[in-house]
Amino acid sequence: MNKRVLVVGTTPDYVDLVRRRYPGRALFLTERSLRLKAREEAPDPSEEVLADFDDTKGVASALDTHLSRNNLTLSGIACYDDESLSLASALAQRSGLPFAEEKAIRISRSKFHSKRAWIGAEVYCPRVQVARDEEALEGVVDRLGLPIVLKPLTGSGSELVFWCRKREDARKAFRVISRKLAHHPDKRMYPADFMPGGNFDPRQDVVAEEGFTGPEYSCDFLLSGGRAQLVRLAGKIISPHLGTGTAFMYYIPDREETGIARRDLENQLALAATVMGFESGFFMADFISHRGRACFLEVSPRPAGDCLPWLVRASGGVDTLGLALDVAEGKRVNLPDPDTFQPLAAVRLFAREPGTLKNVDTSRLTSDPRVVEVTLYRRPGHRIVLPPGDYGSRILGHIIFRPESRFTLHEDGIELESLVEVHMES
């Protein structure tokens, strides 16, 4: 029998990327509605199982039928998307394959429960409260003080995340989040039955976090035997014009920039993951460096997304998408020292107006010696809706570049972005 790693629930662009880089290694379990809307070329039918993810029994049945028909067996389970982690866990348990436990996944996906678990174990993180209505919000602001960050109970990235300096800011943000969550079409990102036995509803509850400021970082790490091994570290540059928490740029930082010693950071990462119930696997984490410690915002049992897989591959030769396949199969991996990564950066390209994309002209980048590679995600005809209506459709691609110096990093990114022309259909 041929062995394949089951990649659960990823988007068609990642399907296309992984199958081209690692032909014959993965079997993709894809949400049927995503494939129907995809502009990427569909893989061979033997490489992909299409299913309606709302029907877990139907998914399992479709997978069994596909494996039998194509004489395949599963060698591991991998997942690149938060909303598909629970399904991946259920399928792993059913198949007798290692993957994160469902309970730990639910804790990690909850912006409230993860921080409550951390606070109980003295893992450094913002204080947190939950508000279901505006009256409760007033009490939350009294307890946490200002500024505060409001966000959905579950979710991913910067979607519906608001930094609030005044009470009126908090009230307005609460109304926007509540209105959008009540009718949000993504039922897996915001599931109504999220925490069994608890009175928490991702479609009603809004999380308020203590507002922390400081340099923000993202990292990937491996966890095994209670120890963490850093795969890579990247700094974030947040743009207030793009919304709270939205990274305008990522960069590979200098060795000592975070102010946290490597071993100390790895110890903190291991504790943050294990107190939520994780034992092993591939993880990403977001944190703020504050007084020599990592103040954790998120830890999730998957590789980081955005443009980071491209940046890390260009900078350090590590393909985190392929590494996730190796980890899923239990292969021994040899990682380069993150301190040896090249000092590259990535600036993300955003549409600034809604409408239908005509084309993205990057021709003025070709002669710039700083540019390493340019990747575009969208094709002509792509429909763009701006936040808070949609947070993903405005992301057009990224530029990986070699900054002239650490001190010109932000200016280099702004200049390179300005050389890209985005044309919309009239």
C-alpha positions, 0 to 999 in steps of 0.5 A: 500500500502507498502511504500518505500524510492526511492534510486536513482542511487546508485551503486550495492555494496551500494544497497546490503549494504542498503537492508541487513541493512534495509530490506523492507525500500528502492526501488532502482532505478539502472542504467541498465548497472551497474547491468549488470556488478555487482558482487553482488547478485541482489535483488528481482525484486520487490526491484529494478527498472532497467532503462537507465538513459539517458532517463528521460521519460523512467525512470519515466515510468519504475518507474510508472509501477513498483509501480503500479505492486507491489502495492507500494508508495513512502515515500521519495527520497534519493540519495548517488551519485553526478551524480544522484542528478539531476534525484532524484530532477526531480523525487521528484518534479514529485512525490510531495516529498521533495528533493533539488532543481535542480538549487541548485544542479547544483550550488553545483556540479559546482566547479566554480559556488559554489565558486562564490556563496560563494564569493558573500555571503562572505563564505570563500573559494578559489578564482576560475577561468575557463580556456577553453584553454591553452592561457586562462590558462596563464591569470588564473595563472597570476590572481590567482598566484601559487600554483593552483589546476586544476580540472574539472568543475563537478566531484567527489572525486579526479578524474582529480584533480592536485596540480600545483606549476609551470606553466609547471605543470599547462600546463601538468595537463590542457592537461591531464584533457582536453584529458580525459574529451573530451572522458570520458564515464560518461555522467552524471558526466560530462554532456554537457548541465550542466548550462542552459543559461550559456557558461559552458561545463564540457567536455571543461572547466577546473577550477583553484582554489587558492591553499590552504594548511592546515588540511582538514576535512570532515563532514556530517550535517543536514539542517533545518530552516536555521540551521545546525546540525553536524552529524559527523566530520572526519579528512583527511590524504592526500597521495601525492603518491595517487594523489591530494585530495585522502584521504589515511586515515580518522580519528575521530579528538579530540574535539578542533583539527579543531580550529573552535568552534562547533557552529561557524562551524555549522553557517558556514555550514548553510550559505554555503548551503543556499547561493547555494539555499538549504533549508533542507536535509542531506549534506556533506562538505569538508573544510580546517581549516584556521585561525579559519575558514572553507575554503570550498571546496565542499558542496553536498546534500548527505551523504559522501562516501568512507569508512566514513559510516563504520568509523562513524558507528563503532565510533559513532553508527550512520549509515549515509546510514540509516539516509539518509532514515530517513531524506528522510521520514521526521522522527525525528532523535536523534543524539549522540554528535559527541564529544562522538565518539570513536577515531577510524581511517580508512586506505584505501587499494589501488592497486598499479599496474594495471591488474586483481586481484587474491586475497587480503590477510588480514590474518595478520591483524586478530591478531592485537589488533588495528584492529576493522574491515576489509572490502573488496570491490573487488573480484577475477577477478576485473580489475584494471586501474590506474589514470588518466585512472580510479580513482575508480577501484584501491580502494580495501577496508579499515581497521578500527582501534584504533590508539595507539595514536593521534601522531602515527596515520599515522604510524599505518595506514602505518603499517597496510596497509603493512600487507595486501598482494595484489596478481595480476594474472600473 
